[in-house]
Amino acid sequence: MKIPAEVKISDNGFVFNSKTGDSFSLNPSGLELIRMISEEMSLEEIKEKFIEKYDVDDLTFEKDFYEFCSLLKHFQITLQSDSLEFN
């Protein structure tokens, strides 16, 4: 999963897609996730960091992560070469 060059992410969680003109605000955990995605960390690496930092189990994290990734794709914040790719 890649974040295209036209998507800009501020330090306070503001996301702007210059291609579509859409903007979004992320909460702190969403900002943390999108930064890890932009660093091309694997799902396992991201999951490990989140489980260490937050009180969340594997299943809940994966469900929330996949939902978050689906929203990013829907709003063209990320590009995926494969519809099942989440890392």
N, C-alpha and C positions, 0 to 999 in steps of 0.2 A: 504494500500500500504506500503510495507516494502522495505528498502534498505538492500540487503544482505551483510554479513560480508566481502565478497571479494571485495566490492566496497569501495574505499577510496576517500575522498573528502578533498582537502586542503583548507586552509583559503583564498587562492587567486582564488578559483574557478576551480582548476584542478581536474578532476574526472578520476580515474583509476579503471578499472575492471580487477582484476588479473585473473579471470576465462577466459575471452575472449582476454585479452591483449589490449583491446581498451582504448583509453584515449580521453578526451574531455575537452574543456575549457568553462566555463560558464561566462556569464556577471554577474554584481552584482545582478540584480534582479533574475536571474536564480539561483545563489548561495543562495540567500535569500529563494527562493521557495524550493529548495532541502533540505535546513536545516530544514525548517518548516515541510516538508514531513518526514524527518528522525526523527523528534520529535513527529511524529504521530499526528500532529494537524489535525483537521477536515477541510473539504473544507470551511465550514462557517467561521471558525476561521481564516484561511489563507486569505479568501476573505475580511473579515472585516479589517485585518491588511493592506492589499494591497490597499484597497479603501481609508483608512485613510491616508496612506503614499504617494500614487501616484494619479495622476489625471486620474482615470480610472473609467468607469461605470461598473455595475454588469455584463452586457451581454458581454462586451469586455473582462473583467477579466476571466469569465468562459470559453469563447471560447479559449483564450490564455492558460489558465491553463490546459484544457483538451488536447490541442495540445501538450503542454510541457510534460504532463504525458504520452501521447501516444509515444512520442519520447523516454522518459526514459524507458518505457516498451520495445519498439522495440530494443533499444541498451542494454537491460538486466541490466539497472541501478536499476530498481525496480522490485519487484515481486508482483504479484496480484493474490490472490486466486480466485477472481471473475473478469471477464473481464469488468464489469461495476463499479468495486470498484475504487474510486478515493480518498479515505481517509484512 
